[in-house]
Amino acid sequence: MCSGTPHLFEVDGDLLLPTDLVRGPWDHGLQHGGAVCGALGWAAETAVRDGATEDSAIRDPAVDGDRDFVLCRLTTEILRPVPAVPLRYHASIDRAGRRTRVVSSSLWHDQTCVARSSSQWARVAEAPVGPDNRTGTGPAVFPIDTAVPRRPAHRTDPGATDIGYPRPGFNCDVFEFRCLTGSTEDPGPGTIWVRMVVELIAGEPPTPVQVMATVADLGNAVGWEFSPSGQPMINPDLTLQMFRYPVGGWVCLESSGRAATTGIGMMETRLWDGDGQFGLVLSTTMESPMPLAIDPSGPPSDGRAG
């Protein structure tokens, strides 16, 4: 039985069934990168929780599921456009050490791998070194000497513009936005607070891993720039790095991009919560080989994820 709460995916065996909320602006039949990263993060977290290995016949006690491991790094590579159709997922623990786990996860369309990730997980300290370390949350032991960006009191609605984002869709309906500087519709740099308002997986309240895997790609929407030749930039990968999990429901993305005349660049996003900075996102950017599906003159004809 599926949850009545809006969600991006439903699970059917080894398949992830997308809803319309996965749709992105490049082509409304394709998934937004945030949905793809979220799905891969969820699959990796499931493998860590369940102790899944590549060879399910081999059960080493050291590989048993362990909730004392927290996500430190998630690197995602989108190998080709990811269609908004049912996808097969796979995840396994590649290395099961006493203090670390290395996990691979992937998404498949028919027999083709369309996206994959590698993640590093570390066991939290046995002796307390800060608040709530068993879940990887709490303020940093060594605080960063920069003030937390202010969170505006009023929400921002990307769907209120005349840009034809798909509705429902990822850009407008998965998060509540509060823009401090810039917006997802204007070139960066920008600083935006977001709060996830849907479930990633039907019936599962989002965990910090699920939230951050889904949030990470938004840095490219916050800090996007045109290339030196005036073309839109797209990111084929991203790396989320965290030294603790965020506290509370709100996450701040402070994003800025850099690009060379070769058409290659990078996006850097600093991640904040109310207690301070807790991580970074880095991604490669490059000139997009395809135009945006959105049309500033008005909304496009609606297509639905199949």
N, C-alpha and C positions, 0 to 999 in steps of 0.2 A: 504494500500500500504506500503510495507516494505522499509526501508531506503536502499540506495545503499552502505552505509558505512558498513564495516565488523562488525558483532555483535555476541554476544553469544546466545541470545534468541530472539524469536519472541513471541508475545502475541496473543492468540486466545481465547477470553472469559476468563475462569479461568484456561487456560492451558498455560504453558511455553514450547515453542517448541525449542529444542536445535539445534545449528549448530555444525559443526565439531570442532569449537574453544573451546568447553567445555571439550574436551577429555584430560584425564590425563595419567600419566606414569604407574600407577599400573595395569590398564587394559584399553585398548583403547575403550572398550564399556562402560566405567564408566566415570562419570564426575569428573573433578578435584575439590578438596575442595574449591578452589577460586571461581569457577563458582557457586557452591552450596551456599557459603556464600554471594556472590553478589546477587543471586536471592532472598535470604531471606531478605537481607538488602533492596533491592528494594521493596519487598512486604510490609515490615514494613513502609518504607517511604511513600508508596502510601496510607497506612491506616491512617497515621498521616495527610497527605495532605487532604484526603477526609473525615476524621472524621468517619471512619468505626468502628462500634461496633459489638460485638458478635451477638446481636439481632438487625437486621437492621430495625425492626419496631419501636424501641425506639430511638428517636432523641432528645437528651438533648443539649441545646445550648452550654453547656460547652464542648461538644464533637465535635463541628463543626471543620472542617479542619482549621489548623492554621500553617502558614509557619514560625511563630516566635519560633517554637520549633526546637532544634538541637539535633542530636544524641550524647549522652555521652557514652553509653555502648551498645555493641551488643555481646551477648553470643550465639554461635551456637553449636549445638550438631548434629553430623552426626550419625544417629542411625543404619544405614546399608549402604552397598555400593549403591551409587546413579547411576542408569543407565542413559545412554545418550539417553533417549527417552522422549516423551512429558510427563510432570508432571503437576498435578493440584496444584495450590498454594492457600493458605488461609492466611489472616492476619486480626487481629482485635485489637482494643484498649481495654486492660483489665482494665486499670485505667486511668481516665481522670480528673486529678486535675487541679487546676488553674496554677500551676507552673511545673507540670511534666505529662508525659504520659508514661505508661508501655504498650508495644505492643508485641503481640505474632505473629509469622508467621511460616508457615510450608509448606513442599513440600510432595506430595503424589503420589505414584505409584500404580495405581489401588486403593485398599482400605487400603494400607499400608503407614503409615507415614515414610518417609525415612530420613528426616532432619527437625529440628525445631530450632527456635531462640526465645530469649527474649531480648527486648531492652528497655533502659531507655532514655527518651527524656526530655529535660529541656527547659523552656522558657528563652530566652536571656534577659539580664537586660534591663529594660526600660530606665534607665539613661546610657548614653555612658560611658564605662570604658576602651575603647581601640578602635583601628581602626576597622571599619566595623563589630561591634558586632551584628548587626541585622542578619547577615548571619553566625555568629560564626567563622569568620575568623580573621586574623590579628595576630601579634606577641603577645606572652604572656605578661601579665602585670608584672608578677614576672619572669624575664628571668632565665633560667637554666644556671648555670655557667660551661658550657661545650661548646667547639667550635663545630659548625656545621661540620659534616664530609664533606670533599671535594668531589665534583662531577667530576668524570673523563671526559675528553673531548671526549673519543672514546667509541663507543657503543660495547657491547658484544653480540654475537649471540649464544645462547645455541644450536641452531640447527646446528651449524658448527662442533660440536663434532661428534664422531662416536657412541654416545649413540642414541638409536633408539626412540627418542621422536616422537609421532604422529605429522604429518604435513598435514594440519593445526592442531593445538592443543594449549592447554592453555599455556604450558611451554615455547613455542617459539614465539607465534604469537599474544598474547594479550597485551604484554608490550614491550617497549624498555628498555633494560638493560644497565647499566653502572656500572661495578664492581670495587669497590675500594679495597676491600680485599675479598678473597675467590670467590666462584661462586656457581651456583646452582648444578654444577656437582661434586664439591669437598666438603668433610666434613667441617663443620664450626669450629669456629665462622666465620661470614662474615659480610661485610657491602656493600650493593648494592643500587644504586639509580634506580628507575623504573618510567616509564611514560606510562599510559594506552593509547593505540593507536587504540582501537576499542570501539564500543558502547556496553554496557551491554545489553540494550534492543533496538531493532531495532527502529530507528526514534527518540530516546531520547538522546540528548547529555548528557554524564554521569555527574551526580551531585557529590558533594564531598562525600555524603553518599554512592552512588553506587561505586565510585572509591575505597573508603577505605574498604568497605565490600568485594570487589573483591581482593584488595591488601593484606588484612590481613593474609590470609593463606600462602602467599609467604614467610613469616618469617621462616616457617618450611623447605622450600626449600633452604633458605640462610644459616641457622644455623644447618642443620641436622647433626647428628652424628650416628654412629653405636652404638648399645647397648653394654654393657660390654661383652656380649657373642658373639658379632660380627654380630648381626642381624640388618636389617633395622628397623627404628622406624617410626611409623605412628601416626598422631594426630586425635583422635575422636572428639575433641572439640577445640574451641578457644574463647577467650574473647578479643574484641577490646575495648579499653578505650581511649577516647579523651576529652581534655578540650577545644579544639577549632578545627576548620576544617583547613586542610592544605591550604596554599596559593600557587598558581601556579600549574603547571602540574606535577612537580617532587616530589616524595616521597622517602625518604631514609629509608631502613630497616637495623638496626644494631642488628643482631641476634646471640644468643648463647644458647646452650642446656645443660641440666644436666640430668644424668641418674643414677639410682641405680642398684645394682646387681640383684634386683628383676625384672628387665626389664621394670620398670616404670620410667618416667622422666618428664621433662617439658621443654618448649621452651619459652624464653623471647626475645621479639623484641622491641627495642626502635624505635619510629617513628619520623622522622625529615622532615622539609622542609627548605627552604632557610632562614627562620626567627628563627629557633630553634626547639626544641623538642615539639611535640604537643600531644603525646599519647604513648600508650604501647599496645602490644599484648601478652597475656599469653595463652599457650595451654598445655594440657596434652599430653604426648607422651608415647608410649608403643611399644613393639616388634610387628611387623606386622605379622598377621597370614597367609599372602600370599606373594609370591615373587613379585618383580617388573616385569612388562611386558617388560621393556626396556632391551636390550641386548647390552653390550658394544662392542661386536664383529661386530655389524651392525644393521641396521634398521629392525624391524619386518615387517611381511606382514601387509599391510594397511587394517584397518577396518574403516568403516564410521558410524557416529552416525545416528541411525535410528529415 
